[in-house]
Amino acid sequence: MKHLAWIAGLTLLAASSVSAQTMQTTISGTEEGVSVVPPQPAEDRKESKVYNKVVGGLVWLEGTIGPSQFNVTKFRSLNLVPAEIAAQVPSVVVSGPEFGASLKIRAGSVVVGGNFQWADYEPFDLITAGLGFEFLIRAVPYVQPTIKFGLNYNTTRGGLAIPQIPGGPSLADLTNVRTDGGGASIGLGLRIPIVKWVSLAAEFDYSVIGLAVRGDLAGDSFTGGTAGTAIAGTFALTIHLGT
């Protein structure tokens, strides 16, 4: 009987090798017969795959880069200043590269996080810090569309965002300059999972920005401001941590 058990075990081993070469079957013999351990089910083996067709992770670390443009005086025709002054305000549009970093938390299809962007314009830099919300359409495999919106704080460095009005005071003499403002942004994107812990995204954002400029001019306090819009097309590399 022991010999028959060994022959039966070897027969099972040969059959399993032919039908599923990638599956491993464990066979052990004892005095009481042959013990056969079946291969790991396909459902369980999927968990070890490096690639996921939908983006995951609980914590996201992201870096972005891309071109952007800021129309500083987009809303100069509105009644923010007297009409006779608004007519003299020149159009100011600046462009340059934008760099960013984000720390995000995902819960299902909703991603919430803090964002930081720095846009290198001429003659000033626009710095943005805000809270962003992102919605993933995870029902689409391999390529996940995204919808974004955010609330932002803005400031500038290195120069003035407000234009010089012809005939007005020389803003070159402005000292103790403080620029603060804020706005909101909306965006669309397309995210592609590369491996389980890395994804790439292409995104387009549209922002409305209002800036107030304060300082001292010829011994008096000066207050000015502007309101405009910014657009940016960025590419993102995201590291996904957690399950």
Secondary structure, 3 states (H helix, E strand, C coil): CHHHHHHHHHHHHHHHHHHCCCCCCEEEEECCEEEEECCCCHHHHHHHCCCCCCCCCCEEEEEEEEEEEEECCCCCCCCCCCHHHHCCCCCCEEEEEEEEEEEEEEECCEEEEEEEEEEECCCCEEEEEEEEEEEECCCCCCCEEEEEEEEEEEEEECCCCCCCCCCCCCHHHCEEEEEEEEEEEEEEEEEEEEECCEEEEEEEEEEEEEEEEEEEECCEEEEEEEEEEEEEEEEEEEEEECC
